[in-house]
Amino acid sequence: MKKVEAIIRPETFRSLRERLEEVGINGLTVSEVAGCGQQKGQQGVFRGNTFEIKLLPKVKVEMVVEAEFVDEIVQIIQETCSTNSVGDGKIFIYHIEDAIRIRTGETGKLAIL
């Protein structure tokens, strides 16, 4: 099993969710987060005063899937969330040793279905 974690622009989440549902990925954890990378924030103007926003709003999407689906999921994320601009986000892939459904005690693949 693998965990795919993507930090994306908030405006791309809806399209990503729809594409993932089309291929049968329904189990997601979604968090609103803030961060910056190469874009190092941005400047804003409020009532004539310039201010700097260091941390920009992002969405973190996490899913645990069987290893054979990872390449397809990564491709979907890249196609759906890319604007070809700095700040599109990152994808991280982790190995998951085991998963346990709390309610039933099911483990492994059965726990993530």
Buried (B, 14 or more C-beta within 10 A) or exposed (E): BBBBBBBBBEEBBEBBBEBBEEEEBEEBEEEEEEBBBEEEBEEEEEEEEEEEEEEBEBBBBBBBBEEEBBEEBBEBBEEBBEEEEEBBBEBEBEEEEEBEEEEEEBEBEEBBE
